[in-house]
Amino acid sequence: MSISLNTDKNTENTEKKEIEIRVTAMNITSEVYGRLYDLHVKPIYRFVYFKVNSREEAEDLTSETFLKAWDYISKSNKANQIRNLRAFFYQVASNLVVDFYRKKSLFPVPMGSLETDIEPLDDKETCIEKMEKEVEISEVRKALKNIPENYGDIVIWYYLEDLKISEIAQIIEKTEGAVRVLIHRALKSLKRELEKIDKEKKLLIHNRENSEINASV
Amino acid sequence: MTSREVLCKIKELEKIEPNDAWVKSTRSFVVEYAKIGETKEKQVFKSYLSQETISGKLASFVSSFRIRTLAPAVSFAAIIMLMGNFVMVKAENSLPGEKLYTVKILSEKIQLAMTFSDDRRVAMKFDLAEKRLNELTSITETSTGANQGGAANPAVGTAAESFKEQLNSALAEMDSAAKTNTDSKKTMALAKIADTKTSDYAKKMENALGKNASSATKGQISDVASKIEAANISALTALAKAGQDSQDSKDVAVKVEEKIKTTEEKADLIQEKVLTVLVNKEENELAIKLLDQARGILAEAKKLIATDPAKALEKITVSNEMTKVAEKMIEAGSAVVATPSPTPDIAASPTPTVSVSPEVSPDPSPKATDGAATPKPTLSPAVSSNSTPAPSASPKTTPVPTAPIL
């Protein structure tokens, strides 16, 4: 088994580290798997969270992802065919979400309201700031839900989690060229949606102001 | 809206994070799961046997069924594993009488039931016996302070019993394994395990006896000590019988010689005690005669070390019994308090059926004939019936305690 862990700081965007792991899927020990978990749990959780409705469901599916991935890695004969582990985790997660919804469609559950997305991270945050953040995030989430699902996935993978084109190609089993096209279309689609939401918001505010003016008259 | 703004908004999503506590607990859960699944064997049985922990066994059992809907199986296994690990750690240190003790026993039973190979079963049973012994010593240590007065702690009795039971079970397993398997190397290996384990037990017992001052408790556990000694002799006998080459016989011979030495030392020790404690001339002479006989038999055993170690071990057993009798006399003699103490059986080795020769006890008091297996608490009634208002060191007549042969 060969592991090399290169940690390069991506100075351009945020302090998010770009981590490249070359691990042959065979011979992964539980210890190594623990570290893999550490590296991927948050992105996978995020990815799942955008697709499901609640934190609990996201948690369940995320843990299931790691277990199922392990099963495949440790037991299957084809384990050494996995080219990229990060992409692999997303594949597993993605399939699990699909299964999840398939099962759910048999027992329809009324969709609850979107929960608070952010855990109170910072005490220094005021309530208003937190609400502002939430509003923004919920806007993006809403937009994501309104565009086709595969577009949403691509946006998240490419722009949020900084996956490589080759990795995305592995997940969705398409060529890299196709992936590039998809990325372009997905971003455009999201942009349009966000603009739409923005317009609606402005309209709402405008209407409210008008009605207030009318009321005070 | 510019593309850049869109990208910024997307990046905002980074703030969404899972709950820290959940991340940690899931991590340990996943790693545990991975640890279990670490074996490469595809066969269910093999992965079965390679798991040592209960939760490992259960989880590997569950995961070996490729159930389509993984979720219920996973959560079931998850609950068992998480619960299992947490509870098991707490239960490990529990003692008889505590709430988690039944969990501990239950898990041991399950583990034993899931072990199929002979060697592992034997080793496991000896380990379990060791656990029972540890529990026993813990109890005796804690009951030292409480029971200086002399009343026996019933918990000690039950712990002693369960240890003896477990030891017997281990020996039985070893015997049946010896019968069914043809590989003498294996039999020898098992006998060696038995020997090492029983020697360990003996040391532990010595420590415990040393620490504990209460005479009642001592009585209970010295019985355990003799059982251990008997078990060790059985193990050595098995070893002697299974040994093939000259190296094995040498090892056995060394061990037997050691044993003879320790038995002699014990006899000497008892003799010293006799001289100081037993004031009554008759008893004194009797005890010394017993010890001389014991030493004589040991001398015979010495001659047999090289040629017939099994027989030598038999002789050691007999000599042990005689020494024990002398020891009992001392205990009876030094008993000042009239409260009856439970007389433990004199445990004898299961293999040889040798009777205590009649010359040993030429005394008018009633004594049971050979073969009688009922233990009579002869000491206590004798003490109470003969006790005078002034506590005397030695009652007038002391019937020789019977030596029931088991």
Interface residues (C-beta under 8 A of the other chain):
Chain A: N13 T14 K16 T29 S30 E31 Y33 G34 Y37 D38 V41 K42 Y45 R46 Y49 F50 R55 A58 E59 D60 T62 S63 E64 F66 L67 K68 W70 D71 S74 K75 K103 D117 I118 E119 L121 K133 E136 I137 E139 V140 R141 V155 I156 Y159 L160 L187 L190 K191 L194 E195 D198
Chain B: M1 S3 V6 L7 K9 I10 K11 E12 L13 E14 K15 I16 E17 P18 N19 W22 V23 T26 R27 F29 V30 V31 E32 Y33 A34 K35 G37 E38 K40 K42 S63 T69 L70 A71 V74
